């Protein structure tokens, strides 16, 4: 079973001013699809805090790190920048697929900077912070995650 961790990136949730709904929704969807969700961590919308949480997760051997929040274009939306601060490669197709799925629900989807990137053999996925947006985006790419993790593990032979 693949170990996963959810990181909610939210100033308000990190201060206890808002209940985190997207983190538990992501955990529920991952668990239902066979992932062992190690924990949900809540951090502020801060590049160093987010990057540190991603580093801690991968140092703990977590193979799938899923963040929620901070993927918009507001001043405090810095999750993609924090992710790329500690990751090696962006996977453009994940973001393209997530935005395409969201576009069926909202005309604002092109403003999302949802993405995925790699850190060693781990996959980092950045989802929107709304519960529905997080669910919809994760469902759009869920089928790709097992193969992406196999590739990152070095299992590149064609079947």
C-alpha positions, 0 to 999 in steps of 0.5 A: 500500500502506498503511503500518502500525506495531505498538506492543507495550505491555509492561513485561516485553518492554520490559525484555527479560524476555519475548519479544514474541509478539503484535507479530510475530503482528499484523505477520504478519496485517497483512502477509498482508492487504496492509499494509506494516508499517513496524516493531514498536516495544516500549514500557513500560506508560507513558502518555507512552511509549505516547502518544509512540510513537503520535505518532511513528508518525503523524508518520512518515506511518503511517496504521494504528497497531496496539498490543498490550497494556495493554487490561485493567483492571490498574493498569499497563493504560493503553494506551486512556488513552494513545491517547485522550491523543493522539487525537481520536475513539474508534470504539466499534463497533471495541471492541464488535466485538472484544469480541463476537468474544472472547466466543465464546472466553472469558467474560472478554472483557467485561473488555477495553478494546480499542478504536480511535480516530482521529488526523488521517488515521490509525487507531489500534487497541488490541488485547489483549497475548496472541498469540491475543487480538491475532490474534482481535481484529484478525481481527474488525475487519480488514474495516473498516480500509480503509473507515475509512482512506478516510473519514479521508482524506476520501473520503466519497462513497457507492459 
